[in-house]
Every structure is written in structure tokens, then in C-alpha cells.
Amino acid sequence: MLQTFNEKNRDLLININGEIIHRDTAGISPFDSLVQGGDGVWEGLRLYEGKIFKLDEHLKRLQRSAKAMDFAKIPTRDELVGEIKKTLAANEMRDNVHIRLTLSRGLKVTSGMDPRLNQAGPTLIVLAEHKAPVYTDSVGDTGLKLMTSSLRRFPPDCLDPNIHHNNLIQSIMAKIEATHAGADDAVMLDQRGFLAETNATNVFVITDGVVETSRAVACPEGITRETVLALCVDNKLAWRERDISMTHVYNADEVFTTGTMGELAWVGVVDGRSIGNGSIGPVTQRLRKLFTELTKTEGVQVVGS
């Protein structure tokens, strides 16, 4: 599934270290750690009617990831929020906006891997785009089509999945496999063969009314994932985290994915097997409705009052 270009984004203004620059002229130095080694952390945020949903949860994860990677300086919450507000104001944005917040280790004095070469402080990039949830409307009556990738997610002893880092080559390679196979996204397993996530989202399966998702061992503790689990608790829906084999995925009544970019998207086919009766299921529909209602009532006001 290829995202279409939104003409509203033709003249976007990008925020790089506080400077507002047109998208056609924005750029970072070849000495920046992002260019040198994908050495950065990022978050995806979504703006609903002037409010960013789960803003503090996202900013705390960004800061946790930067600390785990031993960044010498990490912006404060107020500094991050200030730059987000500046970017949204420059683009006159209020709703249906996706924000990609990127923090790199910053400029190096010369090329090299050693973080001691970074002596200028971090680089902060705020990219806000007019972008509807990427899957919600486009999957139509068929749902997402997934295939299982040959690539495996790293276990924590290889690379902690809870560091939300910019080196996404593993996910990109899995996405390439999915594209060549005619699928929308790739299911990725852990090294034991259990479901981890897709190349871009967490995965939920529903069987006999029980909402299940993988343990956060080879997948990140997704913020939309945590929101769905909280909705299950608040609305008395049975749920659990466990190791899930692909046999259980194929035989589930319902499958859906979660993420800030695409919210809750239902899955119709996995590895050629139709899921359930081939249409969006009642539990998925209920959770999507509950999630939408939550985004209308919660969030941190960053535009207007």
C-alpha cells in the first residue's frame, strides 16, 4: 500500500534546531550523526483538533531512548513542546496532522563512530505533515494484507526494542519483502518463531472474544498498543499478553494492527489465509470506536485554546 502525496504538503515548513525552513531547502550536515550512522531517536505524534494525543507519553519515550543511547544533552519537555508549537503555527496546522519528531546525537567534528566526536549538541527536527491515518480508509472492504517476513526481530540481548531509534534498515528490508509479495506490510517474528510485530506496527489477535498481543520482548512497548490494552481494561474486554504462534494468527477471529501513523487497522489476510469471515470483526470495530472517542477527549492542547 503506497501512501499518496497530499498537495497541502507542497510548501511545508520544517523546523531544524529552531529554524523554520521550506521543505525544498531544508537539510542537515553530512557530519550529522543521522547521516553518519542513523544515530538518532524519533517519535510519531498525531494532532487532533489542536491537541496532541498522548504527547507526554511520546516525549518521555523519546527522552528514555536518548538516555539509553547516552546522548550528552537531551531537550526538556518544554523545549520540545515549544518547537512543536512553533512548527504547527508556521504551517497553520490544527487537525489531521502527523508529526515526526527526530533527535540525533548531532554534528561530529570529523567522520567517525565515536560519540566523543559529537561536540555541538543534538539536532532536533520537527516535521509536521497534513496526513490522515494511513490505513483507516484505504483498506476498504478487504482489510490489510500481511505476509510473514524471513527477517527476525532482534531480542533484547542483541538490540533493545524499546530504544526507538532511527536505524530502520531491518524494517525497511521486511517492507521490501512484503511489497514484492504483493502485501501491504510484513509480519515479523522473534528468534523463537513467535509473533513480534509488523515492520511498522504492533499486532493484536482476537479469538473467542479475548484480545491478545505479543509480549514486549522483540517489539517496542507501543503507545497505541498500551492505549488499546487500557481500553480493554476500562471496558471489561478480556485481554492478555503472551507468545503467539502464526498458527494462532491464521485461526484468529480478528486481527488488527496499531500505531500512531495508522491508528487501528483491521487485517483481512495473512500469508494467503483469510482471517475470520473476511470482514472487520465486532471487537475491532468496538475498539476503533473507543479509540476515536478517546482522541476527541484527551490530549495536550498545542494550538489555540
PyMOL commands that set and color helices and strands:
alter all, ss='L'
color gray80, all
select helices_A, chain A and resi 7-9+33-37+55-68+77-91+115-117+169-180+223-234+246-250+282-297
alter helices_A, ss='H'
color red, helices_A
select strands_A, chain A and resi 13-16+19-22+40-48+51-52+97-104+123-130+144-152+185-189+195-198+202-207+210-213+239-241+254-259+263-270+273-274+300-301
alter strands_A, ss='S'
color yellow, strands_A
deselect
rebuild
show_as cartoon
